[in-house]
Amino acid sequence: MKVLAVVLAGGEGTRLSILSEKRAKPAVPFGGKYRIIDFTLSNCVNSGIYNVAVLTQYRPHSLNDHIGIGRPWDLDRQAGGVRLLQPYLARKEGDWYRGTADAVHQNLAFLSENADTVVILSGDHIYKMDYKTMLDYHTQQNADLTVAVINVSLEEAPRFGILAVNAEQRVINFYEKPKQPMGTLASMGVYVFKRSILEEVLAPDANGLRPMDFGKEVLPAMVAHAEYTQPDALANTGLSTLNRKTGGYRVYAYPFPGYWVDVGTVQSYWEANMALLEDRPKLDLYDPETVIHTRSEERPPVKSGPEAEIDRSLVSNGCIINGKVEHSVLSPGVVVHRGAIVRDSIILTDTVIKESAVLDRVIVDKEVIIGAGAQLGLGDLNQATPNAQEPDRLNTGLTLVGKRARVPGGVEIGRNVLIRADTKEEAFTQKTYESGSTI
């Protein structure tokens, strides 16, 4: 079996608010020293897959710099290795990627040369998975498509593609992000295709139409075509006609027993980071058998001063702690000055928190300066007003500070507050900002 992994890494990730304003979602830092995409790339090499294509589009620069030639993942190879593929114009056919399926379609020539089996992966999920086991299952079932699935809560189900399966795990129904889900078996965005079938389902139909998205069009059409022969069974799949494989497609679900999380919202991102601080986290970053590789900078060891207190936290190399850090995740190079308190927060690279500042449930992007005595995350968590500009994204009491912002000393800032990237001190025209404000 000749396997190629295709990592979809062009997502804008708008639900992450300012965290994805200057970078693609897969490039967002996670767990102190990592980026979100590190988990997918590490899963590939830990599964023995060294032929990887990464499809980028939205703000790819930080992602391109991070991956480079793939050396941290042992993907800097003459045969195989990692390839970064962007949209391009070729005659009149090229265009920006208009969906996950369209992104793969635009690179079918590369796929055809490099694989007979294609593993399609999202670059924005946090999990550890041995793809070899799923590939073996795919072969045993003689499947045309195998979809990795996991059970989620009924409240979360509308965020995902939801599947129904029979006793043999053959998929009999698929609903993309249903408003009223009838089940909780969710697609993980991990697909194994026979390459010939992938080419077939992505080809234009008799009317010259082809699918743009796997979840909205390809999966529903393949599942419908597996069970029915009437053309009207495809009426709501986005494909008017399918001149496809006789006898229908063999689409199977692969139940995944491990930890998996889609950090697609600010709250889920914060929760996944905080989950790493448990005594026995479901995601074990310390297992030598499944190392998560990343591009690491050479930084000196962590330094803690005589008044430092560090409790239940992840603190990365290069940090200097002279204050108090409680139940928080600190990326490399963070400085916490004397008397400062960081609680239930995520602080990204090279941020400086000056004397006596207090941060409670705050996510701070890179290279921010928090002035002396500033207080962020004030007020009753249960009575915090949602952010006026982004009520659907900031409504759980978290305050966000954008990249390279400068927060002046002494200001008092409530919950669900958004401080935009590159905000200067002079933009703070008052001492107190109520919950739900934007600066």
Sequence and secondary structure as in RCSB ss.txt:
>XXXX:A:sequence
MKVLAVVLAGGEGTRLSILSEKRAKPAVPFGGKYRIIDFTLSNCVNSGIYNVAVLTQYRPHSLNDHIGIGRPWDL
DRQAGGVRLLQPYLARKEGDWYRGTADAVHQNLAFLSENADTVVILSGDHIYKMDYKTMLDYHTQQNADLTVAVI
NVSLEEAPRFGILAVNAEQRVINFYEKPKQPMGTLASMGVYVFKRSILEEVLAPDANGLRPMDFGKEVLPAMVAH
AEYTQPDALANTGLSTLNRKTGGYRVYAYPFPGYWVDVGTVQSYWEANMALLEDRPKLDLYDPETVIHTRSEERP
PVKSGPEAEIDRSLVSNGCIINGKVEHSVLSPGVVVHRGAIVRDSIILTDTVIKESAVLDRVIVDKEVIIGAGAQ
LGLGDLNQATPNAQEPDRLNTGLTLVGKRARVPGGVEIGRNVLIRADTKEEAFTQKTYESGSTI
>XXXX:A:secstr
  EEEEEE     GGGGGGGSSS GGGSEETTTEETHHHHHHHHHHTT  EEEEE  SS HHHHHHHTT GGGT 
  SSSEEEEE     TT      SHHHHHHTTHHHHHHH SEEEEEESSEEE   HHHHHHHHHHTT SEEEEEE
E  TTTGGGSEEEEE TT BEEEEEES SS S  EEEEEEEEEEHHHHHHHHS  TTS   S IIIIIHHHHHHH
HH   GGGGTTTT S     TT   EEEEE  S EEE  SHHHHHHHHHHTTSSS SS TT TTS          
  EE TT EEES EE TT EESSEEES EE TT EE TT EEES EE TT EE TT EEESEEE TT EE TT E
EEES GGG    SS TTTS SS EEE TT EE TT EEESS EE TT  GGG  SSEE TT B 
